[in-house]
Amino acid sequence: MPAALTNILEHVPAGRLDEEFIELLSAPGLRIERIVSTGQCTPAGEWLEQRRGEWVLLIQGHASLRLETIPEARHLRPGDHLHIPAGLRHRVEATQAEPPTIWLAVHYG
């Protein structure tokens, strides 16, 4: 059966209270998802830490990410990508609400 053709920029919700996570592909040791952020960030004082590695590509909008090992936030714009190794604590400092920020996230390992 042929794969369904979809567009990552279609059906983008606006003004949600929570981020939207849509799994695009899953295979053993691999998950690819679209994340739509509309102003969300990691709560103050909290860090994200994942058991799997993650590579993110910012497709639309703007975002600021902070890695525990680097004192200043990384400001991402469309086309920027970043590797977050497994176990590296990080946080989302800010995301653009309008237009929504769209990420492509590849989780592996």
Phi and psi restraints in degrees (range 20) as a CNS / XPLOR table:
assign (resid 1 and name C) (resid 2 and name N)
       (resid 2 and name CA) (resid 2 and name C) 1.0 -68.1 20.0 2
assign (resid 2 and name N) (resid 2 and name CA)
       (resid 2 and name C) (resid 3 and name N) 1.0 150.7 20.0 2
assign (resid 2 and name C) (resid 3 and name N)
       (resid 3 and name CA) (resid 3 and name C) 1.0 -70.3 20.0 2
assign (resid 3 and name N) (resid 3 and name CA)
       (resid 3 and name C) (resid 4 and name N) 1.0 146.4 20.0 2
assign (resid 3 and name C) (resid 4 and name N)
       (resid 4 and name CA) (resid 4 and name C) 1.0 -76.2 20.0 2
assign (resid 4 and name N) (resid 4 and name CA)
       (resid 4 and name C) (resid 5 and name N) 1.0 135.6 20.0 2
assign (resid 4 and name C) (resid 5 and name N)
       (resid 5 and name CA) (resid 5 and name C) 1.0 -87.8 20.0 2
assign (resid 5 and name N) (resid 5 and name CA)
       (resid 5 and name C) (resid 6 and name N) 1.0 124.2 20.0 2
assign (resid 5 and name C) (resid 6 and name N)
       (resid 6 and name CA) (resid 6 and name C) 1.0 -132.6 20.0 2
assign (resid 6 and name N) (resid 6 and name CA)
       (resid 6 and name C) (resid 7 and name N) 1.0 168.0 20.0 2
assign (resid 6 and name C) (resid 7 and name N)
       (resid 7 and name CA) (resid 7 and name C) 1.0 -122.9 20.0 2
assign (resid 7 and name N) (resid 7 and name CA)
       (resid 7 and name C) (resid 8 and name N) 1.0 124.8 20.0 2
assign (resid 7 and name C) (resid 8 and name N)
       (resid 8 and name CA) (resid 8 and name C) 1.0 -65.3 20.0 2
assign (resid 8 and name N) (resid 8 and name CA)
       (resid 8 and name C) (resid 9 and name N) 1.0 -18.5 20.0 2
assign (resid 8 and name C) (resid 9 and name N)
       (resid 9 and name CA) (resid 9 and name C) 1.0 -94.4 20.0 2
assign (resid 9 and name N) (resid 9 and name CA)
       (resid 9 and name C) (resid 10 and name N) 1.0 0.3 20.0 2
assign (resid 9 and name C) (resid 10 and name N)
       (resid 10 and name CA) (resid 10 and name C) 1.0 -95.2 20.0 2
assign (resid 10 and name N) (resid 10 and name CA)
       (resid 10 and name C) (resid 11 and name N) 1.0 156.2 20.0 2
assign (resid 10 and name C) (resid 11 and name N)
       (resid 11 and name CA) (resid 11 and name C) 1.0 57.5 20.0 2
assign (resid 11 and name N) (resid 11 and name CA)
       (resid 11 and name C) (resid 12 and name N) 1.0 46.2 20.0 2
assign (resid 11 and name C) (resid 12 and name N)
       (resid 12 and name CA) (resid 12 and name C) 1.0 -91.8 20.0 2
assign (resid 12 and name N) (resid 12 and name CA)
       (resid 12 and name C) (resid 13 and name N) 1.0 118.4 20.0 2
assign (resid 12 and name C) (resid 13 and name N)
       (resid 13 and name CA) (resid 13 and name C) 1.0 -72.9 20.0 2
assign (resid 13 and name N) (resid 13 and name CA)
       (resid 13 and name C) (resid 14 and name N) 1.0 150.9 20.0 2
assign (resid 13 and name C) (resid 14 and name N)
       (resid 14 and name CA) (resid 14 and name C) 1.0 -122.9 20.0 2
assign (resid 14 and name N) (resid 14 and name CA)
       (resid 14 and name C) (resid 15 and name N) 1.0 147.4 20.0 2
assign (resid 14 and name C) (resid 15 and name N)
       (resid 15 and name CA) (resid 15 and name C) 1.0 68.2 20.0 2
assign (resid 15 and name N) (resid 15 and name CA)
       (resid 15 and name C) (resid 16 and name N) 1.0 25.6 20.0 2
assign (resid 15 and name C) (resid 16 and name N)
       (resid 16 and name CA) (resid 16 and name C) 1.0 -76.0 20.0 2
assign (resid 16 and name N) (resid 16 and name CA)
       (resid 16 and name C) (resid 17 and name N) 1.0 153.4 20.0 2
assign (resid 16 and name C) (resid 17 and name N)
       (resid 17 and name CA) (resid 17 and name C) 1.0 -77.8 20.0 2
assign (resid 17 and name N) (resid 17 and name CA)
       (resid 17 and name C) (resid 18 and name N) 1.0 -32.0 20.0 2
assign (resid 17 and name C) (resid 18 and name N)
       (resid 18 and name CA) (resid 18 and name C) 1.0 -115.4 20.0 2
assign (resid 18 and name N) (resid 18 and name CA)
       (resid 18 and name C) (resid 19 and name N) 1.0 156.6 20.0 2
assign (resid 18 and name C) (resid 19 and name N)
       (resid 19 and name CA) (resid 19 and name C) 1.0 -66.9 20.0 2
assign (resid 19 and name N) (resid 19 and name CA)
       (resid 19 and name C) (resid 20 and name N) 1.0 153.5 20.0 2
assign (resid 19 and name C) (resid 20 and name N)
       (resid 20 and name CA) (resid 20 and name C) 1.0 -106.8 20.0 2
assign (resid 20 and name N) (resid 20 and name CA)
       (resid 20 and name C) (resid 21 and name N) 1.0 129.6 20.0 2
assign (resid 20 and name C) (resid 21 and name N)
       (resid 21 and name CA) (resid 21 and name C) 1.0 -118.1 20.0 2
assign (resid 21 and name N) (resid 21 and name CA)
       (resid 21 and name C) (resid 22 and name N) 1.0 120.9 20.0 2
assign (resid 21 and name C) (resid 22 and name N)
       (resid 22 and name CA) (resid 22 and name C) 1.0 -123.8 20.0 2
assign (resid 22 and name N) (resid 22 and name CA)
       (resid 22 and name C) (resid 23 and name N) 1.0 120.7 20.0 2
assign (resid 22 and name C) (resid 23 and name N)
       (resid 23 and name CA) (resid 23 and name C) 1.0 -74.1 20.0 2
assign (resid 23 and name N) (resid 23 and name CA)
       (resid 23 and name C) (resid 24 and name N) 1.0 125.0 20.0 2
assign (resid 23 and name C) (resid 24 and name N)
       (resid 24 and name CA) (resid 24 and name C) 1.0 -96.9 20.0 2
assign (resid 24 and name N) (resid 24 and name CA)
       (resid 24 and name C) (resid 25 and name N) 1.0 -33.3 20.0 2
assign (resid 24 and name C) (resid 25 and name N)
       (resid 25 and name CA) (resid 25 and name C) 1.0 -156.8 20.0 2
assign (resid 25 and name N) (resid 25 and name CA)
       (resid 25 and name C) (resid 26 and name N) 1.0 139.9 20.0 2
assign (resid 25 and name C) (resid 26 and name N)
       (resid 26 and name CA) (resid 26 and name C) 1.0 -138.9 20.0 2
assign (resid 26 and name N) (resid 26 and name CA)
       (resid 26 and name C) (resid 27 and name N) 1.0 136.2 20.0 2
assign (resid 26 and name C) (resid 27 and name N)
       (resid 27 and name CA) (resid 27 and name C) 1.0 -150.1 20.0 2
assign (resid 27 and name N) (resid 27 and name CA)
       (resid 27 and name C) (resid 28 and name N) 1.0 165.4 20.0 2
assign (resid 27 and name C) (resid 28 and name N)
       (resid 28 and name CA) (resid 28 and name C) 1.0 -53.1 20.0 2
assign (resid 28 and name N) (resid 28 and name CA)
       (resid 28 and name C) (resid 29 and name N) 1.0 123.3 20.0 2
assign (resid 28 and name C) (resid 29 and name N)
       (resid 29 and name CA) (resid 29 and name C) 1.0 77.1 20.0 2
assign (resid 29 and name N) (resid 29 and name CA)
       (resid 29 and name C) (resid 30 and name N) 1.0 8.7 20.0 2
assign (resid 29 and name C) (resid 30 and name N)
       (resid 30 and name CA) (resid 30 and name C) 1.0 -146.7 20.0 2
assign (resid 30 and name N) (resid 30 and name CA)
       (resid 30 and name C) (resid 31 and name N) 1.0 134.8 20.0 2
assign (resid 30 and name C) (resid 31 and name N)
       (resid 31 and name CA) (resid 31 and name C) 1.0 -142.0 20.0 2
assign (resid 31 and name N) (resid 31 and name CA)
       (resid 31 and name C) (resid 32 and name N) 1.0 129.3 20.0 2
assign (resid 31 and name C) (resid 32 and name N)
       (resid 32 and name CA) (resid 32 and name C) 1.0 -116.6 20.0 2
assign (resid 32 and name N) (resid 32 and name CA)
       (resid 32 and name C) (resid 33 and name N) 1.0 131.1 20.0 2
assign (resid 32 and name C) (resid 33 and name N)
       (resid 33 and name CA) (resid 33 and name C) 1.0 -139.7 20.0 2
assign (resid 33 and name N) (resid 33 and name CA)
       (resid 33 and name C) (resid 34 and name N) 1.0 155.0 20.0 2
assign (resid 33 and name C) (resid 34 and name N)
       (resid 34 and name CA) (resid 34 and name C) 1.0 -98.7 20.0 2
assign (resid 34 and name N) (resid 34 and name CA)
       (resid 34 and name C) (resid 35 and name N) 1.0 132.8 20.0 2
assign (resid 34 and name C) (resid 35 and name N)
       (resid 35 and name CA) (resid 35 and name C) 1.0 -118.1 20.0 2
assign (resid 35 and name N) (resid 35 and name CA)
       (resid 35 and name C) (resid 36 and name N) 1.0 131.1 20.0 2
assign (resid 35 and name C) (resid 36 and name N)
       (resid 36 and name CA) (resid 36 and name C) 1.0 -115.1 20.0 2
assign (resid 36 and name N) (resid 36 and name CA)
       (resid 36 and name C) (resid 37 and name N) 1.0 120.4 20.0 2
assign (resid 36 and name C) (resid 37 and name N)
       (resid 37 and name CA) (resid 37 and name C) 1.0 -112.1 20.0 2
assign (resid 37 and name N) (resid 37 and name CA)
       (resid 37 and name C) (resid 38 and name N) 1.0 138.4 20.0 2
assign (resid 37 and name C) (resid 38 and name N)
       (resid 38 and name CA) (resid 38 and name C) 1.0 -128.4 20.0 2
assign (resid 38 and name N) (resid 38 and name CA)
       (resid 38 and name C) (resid 39 and name N) 1.0 59.9 20.0 2
assign (resid 38 and name C) (resid 39 and name N)
       (resid 39 and name CA) (resid 39 and name C) 1.0 97.7 20.0 2
assign (resid 39 and name N) (resid 39 and name CA)
       (resid 39 and name C) (resid 40 and name N) 1.0 -0.6 20.0 2
assign (resid 39 and name C) (resid 40 and name N)
       (resid 40 and name CA) (resid 40 and name C) 1.0 -73.2 20.0 2
assign (resid 40 and name N) (resid 40 and name CA)
       (resid 40 and name C) (resid 41 and name N) 1.0 156.3 20.0 2
assign (resid 40 and name C) (resid 41 and name N)
       (resid 41 and name CA) (resid 41 and name C) 1.0 -152.0 20.0 2
assign (resid 41 and name N) (resid 41 and name CA)
       (resid 41 and name C) (resid 42 and name N) 1.0 168.1 20.0 2
assign (resid 41 and name C) (resid 42 and name N)
       (resid 42 and name CA) (resid 42 and name C) 1.0 -71.3 20.0 2
assign (resid 42 and name N) (resid 42 and name CA)
       (resid 42 and name C) (resid 43 and name N) 1.0 132.8 20.0 2
assign (resid 42 and name C) (resid 43 and name N)
       (resid 43 and name CA) (resid 43 and name C) 1.0 -55.2 20.0 2
assign (resid 43 and name N) (resid 43 and name CA)
       (resid 43 and name C) (resid 44 and name N) 1.0 146.0 20.0 2
assign (resid 43 and name C) (resid 44 and name N)
       (resid 44 and name CA) (resid 44 and name C) 1.0 -52.4 20.0 2
assign (resid 44 and name N) (resid 44 and name CA)
       (resid 44 and name C) (resid 45 and name N) 1.0 134.8 20.0 2
assign (resid 44 and name C) (resid 45 and name N)
       (resid 45 and name CA) (resid 45 and name C) 1.0 82.4 20.0 2
assign (resid 45 and name N) (resid 45 and name CA)
       (resid 45 and name C) (resid 46 and name N) 1.0 -7.0 20.0 2
assign (resid 45 and name C) (resid 46 and name N)
       (resid 46 and name CA) (resid 46 and name C) 1.0 -102.0 20.0 2
assign (resid 46 and name N) (resid 46 and name CA)
       (resid 46 and name C) (resid 47 and name N) 1.0 152.3 20.0 2
assign (resid 46 and name C) (resid 47 and name N)
       (resid 47 and name CA) (resid 47 and name C) 1.0 -127.9 20.0 2
assign (resid 47 and name N) (resid 47 and name CA)
       (resid 47 and name C) (resid 48 and name N) 1.0 148.2 20.0 2
assign (resid 47 and name C) (resid 48 and name N)
       (resid 48 and name CA) (resid 48 and name C) 1.0 -96.2 20.0 2
assign (resid 48 and name N) (resid 48 and name CA)
       (resid 48 and name C) (resid 49 and name N) 1.0 138.4 20.0 2
assign (resid 48 and name C) (resid 49 and name N)
       (resid 49 and name CA) (resid 49 and name C) 1.0 -144.1 20.0 2
assign (resid 49 and name N) (resid 49 and name CA)
       (resid 49 and name C) (resid 50 and name N) 1.0 122.6 20.0 2
assign (resid 49 and name C) (resid 50 and name N)
       (resid 50 and name CA) (resid 50 and name C) 1.0 -115.6 20.0 2
assign (resid 50 and name N) (resid 50 and name CA)
       (resid 50 and name C) (resid 51 and name N) 1.0 148.2 20.0 2
assign (resid 50 and name C) (resid 51 and name N)
       (resid 51 and name CA) (resid 51 and name C) 1.0 -78.1 20.0 2
assign (resid 51 and name N) (resid 51 and name CA)
       (resid 51 and name C) (resid 52 and name N) 1.0 -17.9 20.0 2
assign (resid 51 and name C) (resid 52 and name N)
       (resid 52 and name CA) (resid 52 and name C) 1.0 -110.7 20.0 2
assign (resid 52 and name N) (resid 52 and name CA)
       (resid 52 and name C) (resid 53 and name N) 1.0 152.7 20.0 2
assign (resid 52 and name C) (resid 53 and name N)
       (resid 53 and name CA) (resid 53 and name C) 1.0 -70.6 20.0 2
assign (resid 53 and name N) (resid 53 and name CA)
       (resid 53 and name C) (resid 54 and name N) 1.0 157.2 20.0 2
assign (resid 53 and name C) (resid 54 and name N)
       (resid 54 and name CA) (resid 54 and name C) 1.0 -142.8 20.0 2
assign (resid 54 and name N) (resid 54 and name CA)
       (resid 54 and name C) (resid 55 and name N) 1.0 137.5 20.0 2
assign (resid 54 and name C) (resid 55 and name N)
       (resid 55 and name CA) (resid 55 and name C) 1.0 -119.8 20.0 2
assign (resid 55 and name N) (resid 55 and name CA)
       (resid 55 and name C) (resid 56 and name N) 1.0 127.8 20.0 2
assign (resid 55 and name C) (resid 56 and name N)
       (resid 56 and name CA) (resid 56 and name C) 1.0 -120.8 20.0 2
assign (resid 56 and name N) (resid 56 and name CA)
       (resid 56 and name C) (resid 57 and name N) 1.0 143.9 20.0 2
assign (resid 56 and name C) (resid 57 and name N)
       (resid 57 and name CA) (resid 57 and name C) 1.0 -124.9 20.0 2
assign (resid 57 and name N) (resid 57 and name CA)
       (resid 57 and name C) (resid 58 and name N) 1.0 125.9 20.0 2
assign (resid 57 and name C) (resid 58 and name N)
       (resid 58 and name CA) (resid 58 and name C) 1.0 -86.2 20.0 2
assign (resid 58 and name N) (resid 58 and name CA)
       (resid 58 and name C) (resid 59 and name N) 1.0 121.1 20.0 2
assign (resid 58 and name C) (resid 59 and name N)
       (resid 59 and name CA) (resid 59 and name C) 1.0 -97.0 20.0 2
assign (resid 59 and name N) (resid 59 and name CA)
       (resid 59 and name C) (resid 60 and name N) 1.0 -39.3 20.0 2
assign (resid 59 and name C) (resid 60 and name N)
       (resid 60 and name CA) (resid 60 and name C) 1.0 -146.3 20.0 2
assign (resid 60 and name N) (resid 60 and name CA)
       (resid 60 and name C) (resid 61 and name N) 1.0 148.9 20.0 2
assign (resid 60 and name C) (resid 61 and name N)
       (resid 61 and name CA) (resid 61 and name C) 1.0 87.8 20.0 2
assign (resid 61 and name N) (resid 61 and name CA)
       (resid 61 and name C) (resid 62 and name N) 1.0 -161.6 20.0 2
assign (resid 61 and name C) (resid 62 and name N)
       (resid 62 and name CA) (resid 62 and name C) 1.0 -139.3 20.0 2
assign (resid 62 and name N) (resid 62 and name CA)
       (resid 62 and name C) (resid 63 and name N) 1.0 152.2 20.0 2
assign (resid 62 and name C) (resid 63 and name N)
       (resid 63 and name CA) (resid 63 and name C) 1.0 -152.3 20.0 2
assign (resid 63 and name N) (resid 63 and name CA)
       (resid 63 and name C) (resid 64 and name N) 1.0 156.5 20.0 2
assign (resid 63 and name C) (resid 64 and name N)
       (resid 64 and name CA) (resid 64 and name C) 1.0 -122.6 20.0 2
assign (resid 64 and name N) (resid 64 and name CA)
       (resid 64 and name C) (resid 65 and name N) 1.0 126.1 20.0 2
assign (resid 64 and name C) (resid 65 and name N)
       (resid 65 and name CA) (resid 65 and name C) 1.0 -118.1 20.0 2
assign (resid 65 and name N) (resid 65 and name CA)
       (resid 65 and name C) (resid 66 and name N) 1.0 143.3 20.0 2
assign (resid 65 and name C) (resid 66 and name N)
       (resid 66 and name CA) (resid 66 and name C) 1.0 -122.3 20.0 2
assign (resid 66 and name N) (resid 66 and name CA)
       (resid 66 and name C) (resid 67 and name N) 1.0 129.0 20.0 2
assign (resid 66 and name C) (resid 67 and name N)
       (resid 67 and name CA) (resid 67 and name C) 1.0 -101.4 20.0 2
assign (resid 67 and name N) (resid 67 and name CA)
       (resid 67 and name C) (resid 68 and name N) 1.0 139.8 20.0 2
assign (resid 67 and name C) (resid 68 and name N)
       (resid 68 and name CA) (resid 68 and name C) 1.0 -58.5 20.0 2
assign (resid 68 and name N) (resid 68 and name CA)
       (resid 68 and name C) (resid 69 and name N) 1.0 -30.6 20.0 2
assign (resid 68 and name C) (resid 69 and name N)
       (resid 69 and name CA) (resid 69 and name C) 1.0 -81.9 20.0 2
assign (resid 69 and name N) (resid 69 and name CA)
       (resid 69 and name C) (resid 70 and name N) 1.0 -7.8 20.0 2
assign (resid 69 and name C) (resid 70 and name N)
       (resid 70 and name CA) (resid 70 and name C) 1.0 -124.5 20.0 2
assign (resid 70 and name N) (resid 70 and name CA)
       (resid 70 and name C) (resid 71 and name N) 1.0 123.2 20.0 2
assign (resid 70 and name C) (resid 71 and name N)
       (resid 71 and name CA) (resid 71 and name C) 1.0 -65.5 20.0 2
assign (resid 71 and name N) (resid 71 and name CA)
       (resid 71 and name C) (resid 72 and name N) 1.0 -32.1 20.0 2
assign (resid 71 and name C) (resid 72 and name N)
       (resid 72 and name CA) (resid 72 and name C) 1.0 -102.6 20.0 2
assign (resid 72 and name N) (resid 72 and name CA)
       (resid 72 and name C) (resid 73 and name N) 1.0 153.2 20.0 2
assign (resid 72 and name C) (resid 73 and name N)
       (resid 73 and name CA) (resid 73 and name C) 1.0 -70.0 20.0 2
assign (resid 73 and name N) (resid 73 and name CA)
       (resid 73 and name C) (resid 74 and name N) 1.0 149.5 20.0 2
assign (resid 73 and name C) (resid 74 and name N)
       (resid 74 and name CA) (resid 74 and name C) 1.0 -94.9 20.0 2
assign (resid 74 and name N) (resid 74 and name CA)
       (resid 74 and name C) (resid 75 and name N) 1.0 125.9 20.0 2
assign (resid 74 and name C) (resid 75 and name N)
       (resid 75 and name CA) (resid 75 and name C) 1.0 -97.5 20.0 2
assign (resid 75 and name N) (resid 75 and name CA)
       (resid 75 and name C) (resid 76 and name N) 1.0 116.7 20.0 2
assign (resid 75 and name C) (resid 76 and name N)
       (resid 76 and name CA) (resid 76 and name C) 1.0 -102.8 20.0 2
assign (resid 76 and name N) (resid 76 and name CA)
       (resid 76 and name C) (resid 77 and name N) 1.0 140.6 20.0 2
assign (resid 76 and name C) (resid 77 and name N)
       (resid 77 and name CA) (resid 77 and name C) 1.0 -127.3 20.0 2
assign (resid 77 and name N) (resid 77 and name CA)
       (resid 77 and name C) (resid 78 and name N) 1.0 168.8 20.0 2
assign (resid 77 and name C) (resid 78 and name N)
       (resid 78 and name CA) (resid 78 and name C) 1.0 -51.2 20.0 2
assign (resid 78 and name N) (resid 78 and name CA)
       (resid 78 and name C) (resid 79 and name N) 1.0 131.7 20.0 2
assign (resid 78 and name C) (resid 79 and name N)
       (resid 79 and name CA) (resid 79 and name C) 1.0 99.0 20.0 2
assign (resid 79 and name N) (resid 79 and name CA)
       (resid 79 and name C) (resid 80 and name N) 1.0 -20.6 20.0 2
assign (resid 79 and name C) (resid 80 and name N)
       (resid 80 and name CA) (resid 80 and name C) 1.0 -73.9 20.0 2
assign (resid 80 and name N) (resid 80 and name CA)
       (resid 80 and name C) (resid 81 and name N) 1.0 142.3 20.0 2
assign (resid 80 and name C) (resid 81 and name N)
       (resid 81 and name CA) (resid 81 and name C) 1.0 -136.3 20.0 2
assign (resid 81 and name N) (resid 81 and name CA)
       (resid 81 and name C) (resid 82 and name N) 1.0 157.2 20.0 2
assign (resid 81 and name C) (resid 82 and name N)
       (resid 82 and name CA) (resid 82 and name C) 1.0 -148.8 20.0 2
assign (resid 82 and name N) (resid 82 and name CA)
       (resid 82 and name C) (resid 83 and name N) 1.0 137.6 20.0 2
assign (resid 82 and name C) (resid 83 and name N)
       (resid 83 and name CA) (resid 83 and name C) 1.0 -97.8 20.0 2
assign (resid 83 and name N) (resid 83 and name CA)
       (resid 83 and name C) (resid 84 and name N) 1.0 130.9 20.0 2
assign (resid 83 and name C) (resid 84 and name N)
       (resid 84 and name CA) (resid 84 and name C) 1.0 -118.4 20.0 2
assign (resid 84 and name N) (resid 84 and name CA)
       (resid 84 and name C) (resid 85 and name N) 1.0 101.5 20.0 2
assign (resid 84 and name C) (resid 85 and name N)
       (resid 85 and name CA) (resid 85 and name C) 1.0 -61.7 20.0 2
assign (resid 85 and name N) (resid 85 and name CA)
       (resid 85 and name C) (resid 86 and name N) 1.0 154.1 20.0 2
assign (resid 85 and name C) (resid 86 and name N)
       (resid 86 and name CA) (resid 86 and name C) 1.0 -54.7 20.0 2
assign (resid 86 and name N) (resid 86 and name CA)
       (resid 86 and name C) (resid 87 and name N) 1.0 136.6 20.0 2
assign (resid 86 and name C) (resid 87 and name N)
       (resid 87 and name CA) (resid 87 and name C) 1.0 84.1 20.0 2
assign (resid 87 and name N) (resid 87 and name CA)
       (resid 87 and name C) (resid 88 and name N) 1.0 -8.3 20.0 2
assign (resid 87 and name C) (resid 88 and name N)
       (resid 88 and name CA) (resid 88 and name C) 1.0 -80.1 20.0 2
assign (resid 88 and name N) (resid 88 and name CA)
       (resid 88 and name C) (resid 89 and name N) 1.0 118.5 20.0 2
assign (resid 88 and name C) (resid 89 and name N)
       (resid 89 and name CA) (resid 89 and name C) 1.0 -70.6 20.0 2
assign (resid 89 and name N) (resid 89 and name CA)
       (resid 89 and name C) (resid 90 and name N) 1.0 137.4 20.0 2
assign (resid 89 and name C) (resid 90 and name N)
       (resid 90 and name CA) (resid 90 and name C) 1.0 -151.4 20.0 2
assign (resid 90 and name N) (resid 90 and name CA)
       (resid 90 and name C) (resid 91 and name N) 1.0 166.7 20.0 2
assign (resid 90 and name C) (resid 91 and name N)
       (resid 91 and name CA) (resid 91 and name C) 1.0 -149.8 20.0 2
assign (resid 91 and name N) (resid 91 and name CA)
       (resid 91 and name C) (resid 92 and name N) 1.0 150.2 20.0 2
assign (resid 91 and name C) (resid 92 and name N)
       (resid 92 and name CA) (resid 92 and name C) 1.0 -91.8 20.0 2
assign (resid 92 and name N) (resid 92 and name CA)
       (resid 92 and name C) (resid 93 and name N) 1.0 114.4 20.0 2
assign (resid 92 and name C) (resid 93 and name N)
       (resid 93 and name CA) (resid 93 and name C) 1.0 -79.4 20.0 2
assign (resid 93 and name N) (resid 93 and name CA)
       (resid 93 and name C) (resid 94 and name N) 1.0 -36.0 20.0 2
assign (resid 93 and name C) (resid 94 and name N)
       (resid 94 and name CA) (resid 94 and name C) 1.0 -164.3 20.0 2
assign (resid 94 and name N) (resid 94 and name CA)
       (resid 94 and name C) (resid 95 and name N) 1.0 152.0 20.0 2
assign (resid 94 and name C) (resid 95 and name N)
       (resid 95 and name CA) (resid 95 and name C) 1.0 -137.2 20.0 2
assign (resid 95 and name N) (resid 95 and name CA)
       (resid 95 and name C) (resid 96 and name N) 1.0 149.6 20.0 2
assign (resid 95 and name C) (resid 96 and name N)
       (resid 96 and name CA) (resid 96 and name C) 1.0 -75.7 20.0 2
assign (resid 96 and name N) (resid 96 and name CA)
       (resid 96 and name C) (resid 97 and name N) 1.0 135.6 20.0 2
assign (resid 96 and name C) (resid 97 and name N)
       (resid 97 and name CA) (resid 97 and name C) 1.0 -87.5 20.0 2
assign (resid 97 and name N) (resid 97 and name CA)
       (resid 97 and name C) (resid 98 and name N) 1.0 -38.3 20.0 2
assign (resid 97 and name C) (resid 98 and name N)
       (resid 98 and name CA) (resid 98 and name C) 1.0 -138.9 20.0 2
assign (resid 98 and name N) (resid 98 and name CA)
       (resid 98 and name C) (resid 99 and name N) 1.0 118.0 20.0 2
assign (resid 98 and name C) (resid 99 and name N)
       (resid 99 and name CA) (resid 99 and name C) 1.0 -67.8 20.0 2
assign (resid 99 and name N) (resid 99 and name CA)
       (resid 99 and name C) (resid 100 and name N) 1.0 160.6 20.0 2
assign (resid 99 and name C) (resid 100 and name N)
       (resid 100 and name CA) (resid 100 and name C) 1.0 -57.0 20.0 2
assign (resid 100 and name N) (resid 100 and name CA)
       (resid 100 and name C) (resid 101 and name N) 1.0 150.2 20.0 2
assign (resid 100 and name C) (resid 101 and name N)
       (resid 101 and name CA) (resid 101 and name C) 1.0 -85.0 20.0 2
assign (resid 101 and name N) (resid 101 and name CA)
       (resid 101 and name C) (resid 102 and name N) 1.0 128.0 20.0 2
assign (resid 101 and name C) (resid 102 and name N)
       (resid 102 and name CA) (resid 102 and name C) 1.0 -117.3 20.0 2
assign (resid 102 and name N) (resid 102 and name CA)
       (resid 102 and name C) (resid 103 and name N) 1.0 126.0 20.0 2
assign (resid 102 and name C) (resid 103 and name N)
       (resid 103 and name CA) (resid 103 and name C) 1.0 -113.8 20.0 2
assign (resid 103 and name N) (resid 103 and name CA)
       (resid 103 and name C) (resid 104 and name N) 1.0 151.1 20.0 2
assign (resid 103 and name C) (resid 104 and name N)
       (resid 104 and name CA) (resid 104 and name C) 1.0 -113.3 20.0 2
assign (resid 104 and name N) (resid 104 and name CA)
       (resid 104 and name C) (resid 105 and name N) 1.0 121.0 20.0 2
assign (resid 104 and name C) (resid 105 and name N)
       (resid 105 and name CA) (resid 105 and name C) 1.0 -117.1 20.0 2
assign (resid 105 and name N) (resid 105 and name CA)
       (resid 105 and name C) (resid 106 and name N) 1.0 129.8 20.0 2
assign (resid 105 and name C) (resid 106 and name N)
       (resid 106 and name CA) (resid 106 and name C) 1.0 -114.3 20.0 2
assign (resid 106 and name N) (resid 106 and name CA)
       (resid 106 and name C) (resid 107 and name N) 1.0 114.9 20.0 2
assign (resid 106 and name C) (resid 107 and name N)
       (resid 107 and name CA) (resid 107 and name C) 1.0 -103.3 20.0 2
assign (resid 107 and name N) (resid 107 and name CA)
       (resid 107 and name C) (resid 108 and name N) 1.0 134.2 20.0 2
assign (resid 107 and name C) (resid 108 and name N)
       (resid 108 and name CA) (resid 108 and name C) 1.0 -142.0 20.0 2
assign (resid 108 and name N) (resid 108 and name CA)
       (resid 108 and name C) (resid 109 and name N) 1.0 162.8 20.0 2
